[in-house]
């Protein structure tokens, strides 16, 4: 019998963290996105990931960098995988960028894959150790339709994580017993990633999130500015094709090709991102949040939220305020 995937979430001011290890899920992640930055360290195993419609392969020791609203998939391979996914809120990045004296404009990543970057992987491992020591772990409830083999993780990290932490402890110039706070560990990861792999210091450098198709880019900007309560007419295919100045047929085809998902799926994901933010920035009842983002009832909202975020709405709220 093959090992099963184990997973846990951790939350804090300006971020959430996901640690998974074991066997890859039988259900690959469908195209999706988040309104946070994603920094993902591959500790063991391989993963194929489409980002904005382009295929990338990640190996052990690689790091993936995904910008907010950048559509991507996930498909781990093999019996032995482990990775750490860090979701950083834009406000956290803006604060750290200001402290670094960078341009006021919010930076974006300029590369998707960093090959075999031990230093950044070690910083991610330190952050995971810091949030584990602090406590407040949120274990996702197994959902048979989404991940039939999900179980709870052990507190002690598996071999790949232990190796990364051991290497970090013996990094030249750093005391072996360095005990970072969560804020310190988070700042080190963010500074490292954005100083080296974003347009933080070079505002004219092209982001990987830039859409070269001007007409589709115009429609995307329109969709992102719509309120979650936008009417069906405002988000309908006729209106979106009109904004893009394309026929409905060409708009659908070009949107899916350039963005990586359908317009309808993109709008639904935007609404779920808005719901996720409300869950961690307000005490609004979950049913009211579901209604505000266009869902008729709690069960349908919860199912959609789990598919997008990996946690139920109530579990996600337990990650704490942003």
VOKE-185795 format. One record per residue (C-alpha): residue in three letters; z, x, y. Coordinates in steps of 0.2 Angstrom, whole numbers. Each point is the difference from the previous one (the first is absolute). Example, Ala and Ser with C-alpha at 12.3 -4.5 7.8 and 13.67 -1.06 7.14 Angstrom:
! residues 2
<r residuo="ALA" c3="39" c1="62" c2="-22"/>
<r residuo="SER" c3="-3" c1="6" c2="17"/>
END
This chain:
! residues 322
<r residuo="UNK" c3="0" c1="0" c2="0"/>
<r residuo="UNK" c3="-5" c1="8" c2="17"/>
<r residuo="UNK" c3="13" c1="2" c2="14"/>
<r residuo="UNK" c3="1" c1="-14" c2="13"/>
<r residuo="UNK" c3="-2" c1="2" c2="18"/>
<r residuo="UNK" c3="17" c1="1" c2="10"/>
<r residuo="UNK" c3="1" c1="-4" c2="18"/>
<r residuo="UNK" c3="12" c1="-1" c2="15"/>
<r residuo="UNK" c3="-1" c1="-4" c2="18"/>
<r residuo="UNK" c3="10" c1="8" c2="14"/>
<r residuo="UNK" c3="1" c1="-6" c2="18"/>
<r residuo="UNK" c3="5" c1="7" c2="17"/>
<r residuo="UNK" c3="-2" c1="0" c2="19"/>
<r residuo="UNK" c3="-19" c1="2" c2="2"/>
<r residuo="UNK" c3="-5" c1="2" c2="-18"/>
<r residuo="UNK" c3="0" c1="-6" c2="-18"/>
<r residuo="UNK" c3="-2" c1="11" c2="-16"/>
<r residuo="UNK" c3="-6" c1="-3" c2="-17"/>
<r residuo="UNK" c3="2" c1="11" c2="-15"/>
<r residuo="UNK" c3="-8" c1="-4" c2="-17"/>
<r residuo="UNK" c3="-1" c1="10" c2="-16"/>
<r residuo="UNK" c3="-5" c1="-3" c2="-18"/>
<r residuo="UNK" c3="-15" c1="-8" c2="-7"/>
<r residuo="UNK" c3="-14" c1="-7" c2="12"/>
<r residuo="UNK" c3="0" c1="-19" c2="2"/>
<r residuo="UNK" c3="-14" c1="-9" c2="-9"/>
<r residuo="UNK" c3="-4" c1="-9" c2="15"/>
<r residuo="UNK" c3="-8" c1="11" c2="14"/>
<r residuo="UNK" c3="3" c1="-3" c2="18"/>
<r residuo="UNK" c3="-13" c1="-11" c2="8"/>
<r residuo="UNK" c3="-6" c1="4" c2="17"/>
<r residuo="UNK" c3="14" c1="-2" c2="13"/>
<r residuo="UNK" c3="7" c1="8" c2="15"/>
<r residuo="UNK" c3="16" c1="2" c2="10"/>
<r residuo="UNK" c3="4" c1="0" c2="19"/>
<r residuo="UNK" c3="10" c1="16" c2="-3"/>
<r residuo="UNK" c3="-6" c1="18" c2="-3"/>
<r residuo="UNK" c3="0" c1="5" c2="-19"/>
<r residuo="UNK" c3="4" c1="17" c2="-6"/>
<r residuo="UNK" c3="0" c1="1" c2="-19"/>
<r residuo="UNK" c3="4" c1="16" c2="-10"/>
<r residuo="UNK" c3="-7" c1="1" c2="-18"/>
<r residuo="UNK" c3="13" c1="9" c2="-10"/>
<r residuo="UNK" c3="-7" c1="-3" c2="-18"/>
<r residuo="UNK" c3="-16" c1="-8" c2="-6"/>
<r residuo="UNK" c3="-17" c1="-4" c2="8"/>
<r residuo="UNK" c3="-5" c1="-14" c2="11"/>
<r residuo="UNK" c3="-17" c1="-7" c2="5"/>
<r residuo="UNK" c3="1" c1="-9" c2="17"/>
<r residuo="UNK" c3="-13" c1="-8" c2="11"/>
<r residuo="UNK" c3="3" c1="2" c2="18"/>
<r residuo="UNK" c3="-11" c1="-10" c2="12"/>
<r residuo="UNK" c3="-13" c1="-2" c2="-14"/>
<r residuo="UNK" c3="0" c1="19" c2="-5"/>
<r residuo="UNK" c3="7" c1="7" c2="-16"/>
<r residuo="UNK" c3="13" c1="13" c2="0"/>
<r residuo="UNK" c3="8" c1="9" c2="-15"/>
<r residuo="UNK" c3="18" c1="6" c2="2"/>
<r residuo="UNK" c3="8" c1="13" c2="-12"/>
<r residuo="UNK" c3="18" c1="6" c2="-2"/>
<r residuo="UNK" c3="6" c1="8" c2="16"/>
<r residuo="UNK" c3="-12" c1="-9" c2="11"/>
<r residuo="UNK" c3="5" c1="-11" c2="15"/>
<r residuo="UNK" c3="-9" c1="-16" c2="6"/>
<r residuo="UNK" c3="0" c1="-5" c2="18"/>
<r residuo="UNK" c3="-5" c1="-17" c2="5"/>
<r residuo="UNK" c3="0" c1="-8" c2="17"/>
<r residuo="UNK" c3="6" c1="-17" c2="5"/>
<r residuo="UNK" c3="-12" c1="-14" c2="-5"/>
<r residuo="UNK" c3="-11" c1="12" c2="-10"/>
<r residuo="UNK" c3="-5" c1="-9" c2="-16"/>
<r residuo="UNK" c3="3" c1="9" c2="-16"/>
<r residuo="UNK" c3="3" c1="-2" c2="-19"/>
<r residuo="UNK" c3="10" c1="8" c2="-13"/>
<r residuo="UNK" c3="-3" c1="4" c2="-18"/>
<r residuo="UNK" c3="11" c1="13" c2="-9"/>
<r residuo="UNK" c3="-5" c1="8" c2="-16"/>
<r residuo="UNK" c3="9" c1="6" c2="-16"/>
<r residuo="UNK" c3="16" c1="-3" c2="-8"/>
<r residuo="UNK" c3="10" c1="11" c2="12"/>
<r residuo="UNK" c3="-1" c1="-3" c2="18"/>
<r residuo="UNK" c3="12" c1="2" c2="15"/>
<r residuo="UNK" c3="-2" c1="-2" c2="18"/>
<r residuo="UNK" c3="9" c1="-3" c2="17"/>
<r residuo="UNK" c3="-7" c1="-12" c2="13"/>
<r residuo="UNK" c3="7" c1="0" c2="17"/>
<r residuo="UNK" c3="-4" c1="-14" c2="12"/>
<r residuo="UNK" c3="3" c1="6" c2="18"/>
<r residuo="UNK" c3="1" c1="-13" c2="15"/>
<r residuo="UNK" c3="-11" c1="4" c2="15"/>
<r residuo="UNK" c3="15" c1="-1" c2="11"/>
<r residuo="UNK" c3="8" c1="14" c2="-10"/>
<r residuo="UNK" c3="-16" c1="11" c2="2"/>
<r residuo="UNK" c3="-2" c1="-4" c2="19"/>
<r residuo="UNK" c3="19" c1="5" c2="2"/>
<r residuo="UNK" c3="-3" c1="17" c2="-9"/>
<r residuo="UNK" c3="-16" c1="3" c2="9"/>
<r residuo="UNK" c3="8" c1="-3" c2="17"/>
<r residuo="UNK" c3="14" c1="12" c2="-5"/>
<r residuo="UNK" c3="-13" c1="13" c2="-4"/>
<r residuo="UNK" c3="-8" c1="-2" c2="17"/>
<r residuo="UNK" c3="-17" c1="-7" c2="-7"/>
<r residuo="UNK" c3="-12" c1="-12" c2="7"/>
<r residuo="UNK" c3="7" c1="-17" c2="3"/>
<r residuo="UNK" c3="-14" c1="-7" c2="-11"/>
<r residuo="UNK" c3="5" c1="-4" c2="-18"/>
<r residuo="UNK" c3="-7" c1="13" c2="-11"/>
<r residuo="UNK" c3="-9" c1="-3" c2="-16"/>
<r residuo="UNK" c3="-3" c1="11" c2="-16"/>
<r residuo="UNK" c3="-17" c1="9" c2="0"/>
<r residuo="UNK" c3="0" c1="4" c2="-19"/>
<r residuo="UNK" c3="3" c1="-11" c2="-15"/>
<r residuo="UNK" c3="4" c1="13" c2="-13"/>
<r residuo="UNK" c3="10" c1="16" c2="1"/>
<r residuo="UNK" c3="-2" c1="10" c2="-15"/>
<r residuo="UNK" c3="15" c1="9" c2="-9"/>
<r residuo="UNK" c3="11" c1="0" c2="15"/>
<r residuo="UNK" c3="17" c1="5" c2="-7"/>
<r residuo="UNK" c3="9" c1="1" c2="17"/>
<r residuo="UNK" c3="-3" c1="-18" c2="4"/>
<r residuo="UNK" c3="3" c1="-6" c2="-17"/>
<r residuo="UNK" c3="17" c1="9" c2="1"/>
<r residuo="UNK" c3="4" c1="-8" c2="16"/>
<r residuo="UNK" c3="-4" c1="-17" c2="-8"/>
<r residuo="UNK" c3="12" c1="4" c2="-14"/>
<r residuo="UNK" c3="14" c1="5" c2="12"/>
<r residuo="UNK" c3="-2" c1="-17" c2="9"/>
<r residuo="UNK" c3="1" c1="-9" c2="-17"/>
<r residuo="UNK" c3="16" c1="9" c2="-5"/>
<r residuo="UNK" c3="7" c1="-4" c2="17"/>
<r residuo="UNK" c3="-3" c1="-19" c2="-1"/>
<r residuo="UNK" c3="6" c1="0" c2="-18"/>
<r residuo="UNK" c3="16" c1="9" c2="5"/>
<r residuo="UNK" c3="3" c1="-13" c2="14"/>
<r residuo="UNK" c3="-2" c1="-15" c2="-12"/>
<r residuo="UNK" c3="-7" c1="-17" c2="4"/>
<r residuo="UNK" c3="-14" c1="1" c2="-13"/>
<r residuo="UNK" c3="-10" c1="-16" c2="-3"/>
<r residuo="UNK" c3="-7" c1="-3" c2="-17"/>
<r residuo="UNK" c3="-15" c1="-11" c2="-1"/>
<r residuo="UNK" c3="1" c1="-15" c2="-12"/>
<r residuo="UNK" c3="-12" c1="2" c2="-14"/>
<r residuo="UNK" c3="-15" c1="-12" c2="2"/>
<r residuo="UNK" c3="-10" c1="-4" c2="-16"/>
<r residuo="UNK" c3="-16" c1="-4" c2="9"/>
<r residuo="UNK" c3="1" c1="16" c2="11"/>
<r residuo="UNK" c3="8" c1="14" c2="-10"/>
<r residuo="UNK" c3="5" c1="-5" c2="-18"/>
<r residuo="UNK" c3="8" c1="17" c2="-3"/>
<r residuo="UNK" c3="11" c1="2" c2="15"/>
<r residuo="UNK" c3="18" c1="5" c2="-3"/>
<r residuo="UNK" c3="14" c1="8" c2="10"/>
<r residuo="UNK" c3="1" c1="19" c2="3"/>
<r residuo="UNK" c3="14" c1="12" c2="-5"/>
<r residuo="UNK" c3="9" c1="7" c2="15"/>
<r residuo="UNK" c3="-3" c1="18" c2="-6"/>
<r residuo="UNK" c3="-18" c1="5" c2="4"/>
<r residuo="UNK" c3="-13" c1="5" c2="-13"/>
<r residuo="UNK" c3="-6" c1="18" c2="-3"/>
<r residuo="UNK" c3="-13" c1="0" c2="14"/>
<r residuo="UNK" c3="12" c1="-6" c2="13"/>
<r residuo="UNK" c3="13" c1="12" c2="-6"/>
<r residuo="UNK" c3="-12" c1="14" c2="1"/>
<r residuo="UNK" c3="-6" c1="-4" c2="17"/>
<r residuo="UNK" c3="18" c1="-1" c2="6"/>
<r residuo="UNK" c3="4" c1="17" c2="-8"/>
<r residuo="UNK" c3="-15" c1="8" c2="9"/>
<r residuo="UNK" c3="5" c1="-7" c2="16"/>
<r residuo="UNK" c3="18" c1="6" c2="-2"/>
<r residuo="UNK" c3="-6" c1="18" c2="-2"/>
<r residuo="UNK" c3="-13" c1="-1" c2="14"/>
<r residuo="UNK" c3="1" c1="17" c2="10"/>
<r residuo="UNK" c3="10" c1="-2" c2="16"/>
<r residuo="UNK" c3="9" c1="-16" c2="-6"/>
<r residuo="UNK" c3="18" c1="0" c2="-8"/>
<r residuo="UNK" c3="0" c1="-6" c2="-18"/>
<r residuo="UNK" c3="13" c1="-13" c2="3"/>
<r residuo="UNK" c3="-9" c1="-7" c2="15"/>
<r residuo="UNK" c3="6" c1="-18" c2="1"/>
<r residuo="UNK" c3="-11" c1="-10" c2="12"/>
<r residuo="UNK" c3="4" c1="-17" c2="7"/>
<r residuo="UNK" c3="-13" c1="-14" c2="-2"/>
<r residuo="UNK" c3="-5" c1="1" c2="18"/>
<r residuo="UNK" c3="-2" c1="19" c2="-1"/>
<r residuo="UNK" c3="-10" c1="-1" c2="-16"/>
<r residuo="UNK" c3="-11" c1="-14" c2="7"/>
<r residuo="UNK" c3="-4" c1="10" c2="16"/>
<r residuo="UNK" c3="-5" c1="16" c2="-10"/>
<r residuo="UNK" c3="-12" c1="-10" c2="-10"/>
<r residuo="UNK" c3="-8" c1="-9" c2="15"/>
<r residuo="UNK" c3="-1" c1="16" c2="11"/>
<r residuo="UNK" c3="-8" c1="10" c2="-15"/>
<r residuo="UNK" c3="-13" c1="-13" c2="-4"/>
<r residuo="UNK" c3="-5" c1="-4" c2="18"/>
<r residuo="UNK" c3="1" c1="17" c2="7"/>
<r residuo="UNK" c3="-12" c1="6" c2="-13"/>
<r residuo="UNK" c3="-11" c1="-14" c2="-5"/>
<r residuo="UNK" c3="-2" c1="-12" c2="14"/>
<r residuo="UNK" c3="-8" c1="-1" c2="18"/>
<r residuo="UNK" c3="18" c1="2" c2="7"/>
<r residuo="UNK" c3="-5" c1="15" c2="10"/>
<r residuo="UNK" c3="-19" c1="-3" c2="0"/>
<r residuo="UNK" c3="-3" c1="-18" c2="6"/>
<r residuo="UNK" c3="-19" c1="1" c2="-1"/>
<r residuo="UNK" c3="1" c1="5" c2="-19"/>
<r residuo="UNK" c3="-7" c1="-14" c2="-10"/>
<r residuo="UNK" c3="13" c1="-11" c2="-10"/>
<r residuo="UNK" c3="-4" c1="-4" c2="-18"/>
<r residuo="UNK" c3="3" c1="-18" c2="5"/>
<r residuo="UNK" c3="-15" c1="-1" c2="12"/>
<r residuo="UNK" c3="-13" c1="-12" c2="-4"/>
<r residuo="UNK" c3="-17" c1="7" c2="4"/>
<r residuo="UNK" c3="-9" c1="-18" c2="-1"/>
<r residuo="UNK" c3="3" c1="-5" c2="18"/>
<r residuo="UNK" c3="-3" c1="-19" c2="-4"/>
<r residuo="UNK" c3="13" c1="0" c2="-14"/>
<r residuo="UNK" c3="12" c1="10" c2="10"/>
<r residuo="UNK" c3="-1" c1="-14" c2="14"/>
<r residuo="UNK" c3="4" c1="-13" c2="-13"/>
<r residuo="UNK" c3="14" c1="10" c2="-7"/>
<r residuo="UNK" c3="8" c1="2" c2="18"/>
<r residuo="UNK" c3="-2" c1="-19" c2="3"/>
<r residuo="UNK" c3="9" c1="-4" c2="-17"/>
<r residuo="UNK" c3="14" c1="12" c2="3"/>
<r residuo="UNK" c3="3" c1="-8" c2="17"/>
<r residuo="UNK" c3="1" c1="-18" c2="-6"/>
<r residuo="UNK" c3="17" c1="-7" c2="-2"/>
<r residuo="UNK" c3="6" c1="-5" c2="-18"/>
<r residuo="UNK" c3="-1" c1="-18" c2="5"/>
<r residuo="UNK" c3="-19" c1="1" c2="5"/>
<r residuo="UNK" c3="-10" c1="-16" c2="-4"/>
<r residuo="UNK" c3="-12" c1="0" c2="-14"/>
<r residuo="UNK" c3="-14" c1="-1" c2="12"/>
<r residuo="UNK" c3="6" c1="16" c2="8"/>
<r residuo="UNK" c3="0" c1="10" c2="-16"/>
<r residuo="UNK" c3="-15" c1="-9" c2="-9"/>
<r residuo="UNK" c3="-15" c1="9" c2="-6"/>
<r residuo="UNK" c3="-11" c1="-8" c2="14"/>
<r residuo="UNK" c3="11" c1="7" c2="14"/>
<r residuo="UNK" c3="2" c1="17" c2="-8"/>
<r residuo="UNK" c3="-19" c1="2" c2="-3"/>
<r residuo="UNK" c3="-2" c1="-6" c2="18"/>
<r residuo="UNK" c3="12" c1="13" c2="7"/>
<r residuo="UNK" c3="-10" c1="14" c2="-10"/>
<r residuo="UNK" c3="-17" c1="-7" c2="5"/>
<r residuo="UNK" c3="-5" c1="-1" c2="-18"/>
<r residuo="UNK" c3="-6" c1="-13" c2="-12"/>
<r residuo="UNK" c3="14" c1="-7" c2="-11"/>
<r residuo="UNK" c3="-9" c1="8" c2="-15"/>
<r residuo="UNK" c3="-2" c1="17" c2="8"/>
<r residuo="UNK" c3="18" c1="0" c2="7"/>
<r residuo="UNK" c3="8" c1="-4" c2="-17"/>
<r residuo="UNK" c3="-10" c1="14" c2="-8"/>
<r residuo="UNK" c3="3" c1="13" c2="13"/>
<r residuo="UNK" c3="18" c1="-4" c2="2"/>
<r residuo="UNK" c3="4" c1="2" c2="-18"/>
<r residuo="UNK" c3="-10" c1="16" c2="-1"/>
<r residuo="UNK" c3="8" c1="8" c2="16"/>
<r residuo="UNK" c3="18" c1="-7" c2="-1"/>
<r residuo="UNK" c3="3" c1="-1" c2="-19"/>
<r residuo="UNK" c3="5" c1="-18" c2="-1"/>
<r residuo="UNK" c3="-7" c1="-17" c2="5"/>
<r residuo="UNK" c3="4" c1="-8" c2="17"/>
<r residuo="UNK" c3="11" c1="-13" c2="-7"/>
<r residuo="UNK" c3="10" c1="12" c2="-10"/>
<r residuo="UNK" c3="2" c1="11" c2="16"/>
<r residuo="UNK" c3="7" c1="-15" c2="10"/>
<r residuo="UNK" c3="12" c1="-5" c2="-14"/>
<r residuo="UNK" c3="6" c1="18" c2="-1"/>
<r residuo="UNK" c3="2" c1="1" c2="19"/>
<r residuo="UNK" c3="11" c1="-16" c2="-1"/>
<r residuo="UNK" c3="11" c1="8" c2="-14"/>
<r residuo="UNK" c3="2" c1="15" c2="10"/>
<r residuo="UNK" c3="6" c1="-10" c2="14"/>
<r residuo="UNK" c3="12" c1="-9" c2="-12"/>
<r residuo="UNK" c3="7" c1="16" c2="-6"/>
<r residuo="UNK" c3="4" c1="6" c2="18"/>
<r residuo="UNK" c3="9" c1="-17" c2="3"/>
<r residuo="UNK" c3="10" c1="2" c2="-15"/>
<r residuo="UNK" c3="7" c1="17" c2="6"/>
<r residuo="UNK" c3="1" c1="-3" c2="19"/>
<r residuo="UNK" c3="7" c1="-18" c2="0"/>
<r residuo="UNK" c3="12" c1="-12" c2="-9"/>
<r residuo="UNK" c3="-13" c1="-14" c2="0"/>
<r residuo="UNK" c3="1" c1="-10" c2="-17"/>
<r residuo="UNK" c3="-13" c1="5" c2="-13"/>
<r residuo="UNK" c3="-7" c1="-17" c2="0"/>
<r residuo="UNK" c3="-3" c1="0" c2="18"/>
<r residuo="UNK" c3="-9" c1="17" c2="-1"/>
<r residuo="UNK" c3="-11" c1="-7" c2="-14"/>
<r residuo="UNK" c3="-5" c1="-15" c2="11"/>
<r residuo="UNK" c3="-3" c1="12" c2="15"/>
<r residuo="UNK" c3="-12" c1="10" c2="-9"/>
<r residuo="UNK" c3="-10" c1="-15" c2="-8"/>
<r residuo="UNK" c3="8" c1="-3" c2="-17"/>
<r residuo="UNK" c3="5" c1="-18" c2="-5"/>
<r residuo="UNK" c3="15" c1="4" c2="-10"/>
<r residuo="UNK" c3="12" c1="14" c2="-5"/>
<r residuo="UNK" c3="-7" c1="3" c2="-18"/>
<r residuo="UNK" c3="-18" c1="3" c2="5"/>
<r residuo="UNK" c3="6" c1="11" c2="14"/>
<r residuo="UNK" c3="12" c1="10" c2="-12"/>
<r residuo="UNK" c3="-14" c1="2" c2="-13"/>
<r residuo="UNK" c3="-12" c1="7" c2="13"/>
<r residuo="UNK" c3="13" c1="11" c2="8"/>
<r residuo="UNK" c3="5" c1="8" c2="-17"/>
<r residuo="UNK" c3="-19" c1="4" c2="-3"/>
<r residuo="UNK" c3="-1" c1="8" c2="17"/>
<r residuo="UNK" c3="16" c1="9" c2="2"/>
<r residuo="UNK" c3="8" c1="2" c2="-17"/>
<r residuo="UNK" c3="16" c1="-9" c2="4"/>
<r residuo="UNK" c3="4" c1="-18" c2="2"/>
<r residuo="UNK" c3="4" c1="-5" c2="19"/>
<r residuo="UNK" c3="19" c1="0" c2="-3"/>
<r residuo="UNK" c3="-1" c1="17" c2="-9"/>
<r residuo="UNK" c3="-11" c1="7" c2="14"/>
<r residuo="UNK" c3="13" c1="-6" c2="13"/>
<r residuo="UNK" c3="13" c1="9" c2="-9"/>
<r residuo="UNK" c3="-8" c1="17" c2="5"/>
<r residuo="UNK" c3="8" c1="-3" c2="17"/>
<r residuo="UNK" c3="-5" c1="-1" c2="18"/>
<r residuo="UNK" c3="-14" c1="10" c2="7"/>
END
